[in-house]
Amino acid sequence: MKFSLGRHLNIDLRYIFGSKWNVNAEDLQNYETVVSSAAKRVQRIRKTGKGPGGAAVLFSRLPYILDEDVLMTADERHRLERLDRIGKEQDVLISIGIGGSYLGNQAIFDIFYGPYWNMRSCEERNGYPQVFFAGQNADPTALMDLIRQLRREQRRLGRKLRVLLLMISKSGTTVEPMAAFYVLRKELSGFCELSFITITDRNTGKVHELAEREGWEQFAVPDGIGGRFSVFSQVGLVWGKLVGLDIKAFLDGAKFAEEQCRGKISDNPALMLAAVKFIAMKEYGVTAEVIMPYGAGLRALGWWYAQLLGESLGKKFDTHGNIIYNGRIPVACVGTTDMHSLTQEHQQGEKNKIVQFISVKDFPDKADFFCGDGHAGGMVDLGKLLNAAARSNREALAQEERMSCTIEIEKLTEFHIGALMYFFFLATAYEGAMADI
């Protein structure tokens, strides 16, 4: 079974649905009421913005955040447009946050900017700043290494560094980012010109109070948006504007996925994917899910997805207070790297997992190498080799009757990554509704 969202996303469920050893049509029929009820529940969330118990659940408004006042005020939208210029006025941007205030931005940075961004000249970065992340771990060595690196950069330039501290904390009480913020502010003040932007609870909390007292620029984490869903909110958009991300294309991708995944299960791949995973968990002993994108720049996307899966579906209670211990263990891998370390267990270990592959059809770069023994062979593109490895991995798993699914994105653009990340939101929401959590 395959689905296509235009030419942008292809969802291949052949190795998780339709065979005698995995989820089949009879299973789907047996769960028809559960699946139908979940679809209606998510549709109610779309219409009302309310979840179980009346709590605000507004993730379905995220694709439209720049078009309406539900999640972002008109004033915030106006100030957001100024951030491109503000980003170019800085030498360095340090994004401070943990969990949902970190993982989405790190994933996007890795995909579109990469590990050598800070080694480029200012001109090669089109005027945008060097980018660092802090506050994602209570590790003093990592934090002091960052400070030492900035000191070296200051000496190289022969002047004070212009450093923007972007403080992202919904509550303002999480210890890791708050500690990193105070250390950085203290240690950098002697050799840097510091400026500050905060993204936190609207009108409440320690970070808001500090920003009000100091007169810093402020943006809000919207009500009704959990941290793991926040990459399409101010959390991701403010950071994105500061580094030159095409946030409109990113949101257009999310909008595309939202509007393509509203129908019945026969033409709704997010609902179908959620259903087969839920049935696999309930009927086939699946207790773990391996997320395995193919491409070095996609590794952090796996970390981001692991949080989405773990925090959204890992629940002790259902909505009625019954103990259910719902969820799957999320495991983030990356191909081809982890084919040389973890795939052995995936193929021959316990049959308790789903492997979810992510592939990119057309990579932006080409790199050819000679494959052969010197007498026979030919030039092979590394991108084609990468995708061939993904195909061989899932086929080898199927031969051992191991479940997997594949999501292929057409290419690496803001639109396609926005569509992919939002697609995962929907699949997770549908499955949460099936579990009644």
N, C-alpha and C positions, 0 to 999 in steps of 0.2 A: 504494500500500500504506500503510495506516494502522494504528497500534496505540493503544490507550488503557489507561492504568493507572488504573482506576476513572474518576472524572471529574477526576482531579488533574493528570495529564500526558497529552498527546496527542502522538504521534510520527508525523509525516507524511513518508513516504519516496517520494512519487510522483515527485519530480524527481531522484531519485538511483537509482531502481530501476524497471524495467518497460518502458522504451522502447528503441528501437533504438540510441539515442545514449548510453545510460548502462548501468549494470549490469543484467543481465537474468537470467531464470530459468535459462538455459543456463550462464551464468557461475556462478551459485550451485550448480548441480548439479556443475560441474567442480571446485568447491572444497568439496564436501560433506565429504570426508575431513578436510580441514584444519579446517573449522569444527567438525565433530563432535569432533575431537581437542582443540581449544581449549576447548570446553565442558566436556569431561571433566577437562581440566587445571585449570580454574578451580574445578570442583567438588571436586577433590582438595585444592586450596588451602583451600577452605572447611572440609573435613573434618579436614585434618592441620595447617593453619597453616604449611605448609612450601612454599617455592617451589623452582625448579630449584637443584640443588646442596645442598638441605637448609636454605637460609636461611629465617629466620622471615618469613612474609608473613601479617599478621594483620588487614588492612584489613576483611575480611568480619566481624570481631567488633566493629567500631566501633559499629554500631547498638545493640549490647547492652552497651555499656561501663558503664552504670550498673546493670546487672543481674547482673554476674558479676565475678570477680576477675582475669580474663585480662589486661586492659589498665589497670585502675585498682584500686588497693587499697581495702579497706573504709574505711581511715583517710582516704584522699584523697576518697572520696565523702562522708564525713561533713564534712570541712573545706570541700568544695566548696559545701555548702549554706549555710555561713556567709558566703560571699563577697558575696551580695546585700547584706547589712548592711554589710560592709566597704566595698563600692563606694559606698554612700550616705554613708559617713563622709568621703569624699574630695571635694575641689573639682575635682581634675583626675586623670585616668588617662592615663599615657603608656605605650603599648604599644611595646616595643622589639624589633624583629626584622626579618628579611629572608627573601625566598623564601617557603617554606611556613609560616614563622613569622610572616608578615605578610599575604600576599595573601588568604587565606581570611577573616581577621578584617576586613580592609579591605573586601572584597566585601560581607560581612554588614552592616558599619557603613553603607556607602553605601545599601544596599537599605532597611534598617529605621530608620536614624537620619538620614542625609542631610547635605548640606553646611552646613545652618544649625543643626545640633544645638547647637553651642557658643554660638550667639547667643541661645538660649532661657534663660529664668530657671531657677533651681534648681527652682522649683515646676513649671514647664512640663516639666522633665526628670524629674518624679516623684522628685526627690531624687538622681538618678544624676549622676555627674560629667561634666564636659567631657571629651572624648576626643581625644587626639592620637596620631599615629604617628611613630616616630623609628627611626633605625637601618636604614632600607630603602635608604639611599643614602649614599655617602661624600661628602656635600655640606655644607661648613661653613656656607654662607650659610643654607640651610634650617634647620639645627640652631640657629644663633644667632638666627634669626628667631623660632623657637619659644620660646627663652629670653626674648627681648625681649617677646614677647606675654604670657608668664606674669608677667613683671615688671610690665607694664601692669595685668594683672588683679589682682595683689597690691596695687598702689597704689589701684586702684578700690575694693577691699574694705577697705583700711586695716588689714590684718592679714596674718600669714603664710598663704600658701596651703598647704592640705593636699594633697600630691601623692603619688600612688602610682606608682612605677616598676615596670612589669610586664616583666621581662627574659625573653625567650623565645629560647633558643639551645640546640639539641640538643647541639652539641659544646662550646660555650663558647669557641670559637676563631675564629669568623667575625669578620672585622675590623670590618665596618660597625656591627653592633649593639654590639660590645664598646666600640668607640671612642665611639659615641653615649652609651652607659651611663656611661662614665667622665667625659665632658664634662658630661652632665646632672647627675650626682651632685655634681660639683665646683661648677658654676655655680649650681645651684638651692639648695644647702645654706644660703646666706646669707639667703635670704628665703622659704624654703619649709620646711614640716615634712614631711620625706620618710619614706615607708615603702616596703617592697620585697616583691615576690613574684617568685620565679623558677620557670621551667619549663624543665627541662634534662634531660640524661641522669641516670638514676637511679644515685646513689652514685658517680659519676665526673665528672671534668672541672673546669675552672677555675671555672665559675659555681657548681657544686655546692660546691666547696671554699670559695668566698667566702661563699655562703649559710650554710654550716655554721659558719664562723668568726664571722659577724655575727649569727647566730640568726634569719635571715629565713624566712618561710613558703616552702615548696618544694612543687612538683608535678613529676611526671616526664613526659618524652616517652616513650611506651611503646616497648619493643623491637618490631621487626617492623612499624613504621609509618613510612613515608617522609614527609619534610616535606610533600610535595605532597598527601598523604592526611590530614594531621594536623588539619584543621579540625574533625573530629568527635572528636578526642582532647582531652586536657587543654589543648592549645594553643588550641583554639577554645572549649572549655567554660568554662575559668577566665575568660577574657576575657568571654565571654558573660554569665556570672553577675554579673560586676562591673558590667555596664551594663544588666542587666535583661532580657536575651534569654530567651525561653522555650526553654531548651535541651532540655526533654523533648519538646516538639513538633518541634524540629529533628531530634532523634534518631528520633522516631517516623516522620518523613518518610523518613529513611534506611532504617529498618527496613522500611517499606512497599515501597520500591524494591527492596531486597535480596530480599524474599520474593516479589515479583512477577516477578523476572527470573532464575529458576532453571531454567526448563523448556527444552524443545526450541526450535529457531529459529522455529517457526511461532507460538509464543506467548511469545517472549522478545525484546522489542524491543531490549534492550541488546545481545544477541548478534546480532540481525539488523543493527542499525546498525553494529556493529563489522565484520561480514562485508562489507557493501556498501562501506564505506570502505576496507577492506583490499583488496578486489578492484579498486576504482577506482584505488587506488595501484599495484597490480601490473599491471593490464591496460589502464588508460586514461590513463596518464601523469600522474596526479594527484600533485603534489609539494607542495601547499600546502593548508592548511585555514583558512578565514576563519571566526571565531566572531563572530556579529553579533547580539547581543541588542538588542531594541527597547525603549528606556527609558533615560533619563540615569542613573538609579540603578543600572543593571546594567553600567555600563562596567567597573568593577573585577572583576565576575564574568568578563568576557572575559579580563582579565589573569590571573586565577586559572586559568582553563581553559587558557590558552596555556602556563602552566608545567606543568600536568598532562600535556598532550599532548606538549610538547617533551621534558621530562625522562623521561617514561615510555616513549615510542616512539622517541625519537631515539637509536639505538644503532648502534655500529660493528660489534659482534659478535653472533652468535646464541649460544645456550647451548652449542654445540659448539666455539666459538672461530672459526667461519668469519666472514670479513669480509662484511657484508651492507649496511651503510650504510642502515639502516632509518629511516623516519620521514617526517613532513610538516612543512613550515614553518608554524608557528602565527602567525596574524595576528589581532589583536584589534581589532574595530571596534565602533561603536554606531550604531543607527538611531534617528532619521532623520539624525543629524548627518553621518555619513560617506557617506550617499547623495549628498551634495553635494561629495564630495571623492574617494572611492575607487571608487564603484560603476561609474563609467565603465570603469575597468580590469577590474573583475569581469565586466562584460558584453561587453567588446570586446577585452580583452587576451588573452594566451595561455590556451588551454584546459587549464590545469594545476592547477585548484583546485576544492575543494568549499567552498561557503558553508553554514554551519550557523546557521540563524536561531533565535532564542529570542523568543517572544512571550508576553505576559501577557493572558489573556482578559478579566479584570475588574480594572481598576486601582482602588485604594482611594479615589482622588480623581477628581472630575469637574470639567471646565473647558470651558465652551461658548463658541464664538465664532460670529459671523455670517459665513457663507461665501456670497458672491454679489457682484453688481455694484451693489447699492442698489435695483434694481427687481425682481430675482428672486434667490431663494436661501433659505437657512434656517439655523437654528442647528445647529452640528456639535460633537459632543464630541471633545475632543483625543485621548482614548484610542482612540476609534474611528478617528480619522484616522491615529494611529500604527499601528494594526493594518492598516488599509487600505494604508498605505505598505509595510508588510512583505509583504503579499500581492502588491502590484504589483511589488515588487522581485524576488521569486522567480519570478513569472510572466514578467517580462521576461528574466530569466536563462534560463528554460526555452525561450523563443522563440529564444534564441541557442544552444540546446543546451548549457547550462552546468548542472552538477550542483549541487543544493542539497537540504537537508533542513530540516525545521522541528520544533522542540519547543515546544509551547504549554503553559504552566502555567495552572491555573485562576485563581489569584490570588496575591498577594504575602503569604504568611504564612511563619512559620518552618517549618511542616510542608512546604509546597510547595518552598521553597528547599532544605530538607534532602533531599527526594526527588530534586530535580533534580541537586544536586551529587553525591549518591551514585550516581545513574543514570550520570553521567559516569565515576565510578570504575569501575563494572562494564563499561561499553562499552570503556573503555581497557584494562582487564585482559583482557577477551576478545580484543581485537585484539593485545595483546602476546603472548598465547598462540598466536595464529595466526602471528605473525612468529617465534615460537620465540626470544623474547628474555627 
